[in-house]
């Protein structure tokens, strides 16, 4: 919304630096960027930031369900493990899974959307009906059905999160391609004898890249929530690997006595998702003002 | 108008068929003998072979496919492996419970969302507007299972004012009409709130945008110019038109509500389709999982169909252009 008014002021600079300037001026977007960067630092530096082990049990009779205190900022869980440490290490799982899953869904969705949009006609109709049908099954039900049929490892969860989330990207990219298809530079490439594959990969997809990146950023939050929900239901990352959703679930049995076990991982999930959403909104406003009109 | 409804009906039926096809192929893509999932592991191989032949499971895949679709459309979803009863009877118990929860959440999120959206639009850029923008973002980002646990912790365990699970108290059957109703409402409050609040945030944002768009229209200027009080302009002229797109949004929020019900039902021990699915997955009860998947998709597709028809009925512009095109 604000991006358009500022176009004039940023004349003479490149598209990217103008966008970056708009992004920097947006306080919410910068907050999101800082949160996300911080999370990646935490994930990488986890062993330095905490002296405890995320998986090994503590001295259970003495250490279980300790209240938050200076040694254990978020308290300890039923096995005497430090909740703060597990939250730190849990960020690795959430960030890795969400990043890979988004990558899968965005690449797959973009290719399918581009093929549908560029081919048109029958192929387009068939692909889009399949997209419609898959979107009619609520995400979590689709995920659960796949988990039930293909139960397995953490990588399988990544793949399933990816392949159950590509439909919206496909729809988005298809729309973009349709609007690009009639434009002169694509006609020129066709006139020069470029093949279908070359036009899609070299001309159409690069021109939809901003839209794709923005959509991907906005989707990461949703994937983190889906992974957390899956782990909460006991169908995601298997214990003892720390994952935020599963930590919330484990705290459930001692909710009244040890509220901290569930509370802190939940807050961190929310902060992470907010971070990605703010970042995505900011990127959209800064680099793709058309979306807003 | 009738033509429009007929076209949308056919489209929806095709979608249902595609959903069934996808489910069938998912079942066959999964490793292992797909039809083995439909038999209890304790049955001897000879018996399985006999049943397979009787059910036509030894026939070619394409024939199985049509039989499978035929039986699903007739509502025959096979037998639950965990409970050894027809899946249909499990669904008959679960569907009304999920609907009760989902409809309560739907009403809640429309009322909260529309009200907040209107106030935000009326007091644009005020503190309230900014606050609700940020609050919507937060609410949208909170995991529902966590919100549910926190509300249970606060309202059930600490304050003890609301029940934390099940649809009614133990022994509630003996209560009289009004007391039973009140008991059920009390059990409905927390789950419906958790399920509805995230969608309420997005409806509020949508309603705000829609109101602001409508307020720029010429007929609003006309209404103001003829001296109508601002309140009347707002509530009578603007709201009526701004609310029409909400019908579509309600249709679109159905998958989120039904999907969210999985987690909410699990937390609040609500005996609906979500909990049925999760328990079925724990028990490897494939017929139930696939049947619920189909029923939910069917509900979403029907919901969208109704929303589209409702939209066409409410918005005079759509019928006008349709009629114009027909002439």
Interface residues (C-beta under 8 A of the other chain):
Chain A: X129 X130 X132 X133 X134 X135 X136 X137 X138 X139 X140 X141 X142 X144 X145 X146 X147 X148 X149 X150 X221 X225 X228 X229 X232 X233 X234 X235 X245 X248 X249 X251 X252 X255 X256 X259 X262 X263 X265 X266 X269 X270 X273 X274 X277 X278
Chain B: X14 X15 X18 X19 X22 X23 X26 X27 X29 X30 X31 X137 X138 X140 X141 X142 X143 X144 X145 X146 X147 X149 X150 X152 X153 X157 X158 X255 X256 X258 X259 X260 X262 X263 X266 X277 X278 X280 X281 X282 X284 X286 X289 X290 X292 X293 X296 X297 X300 X301 X304
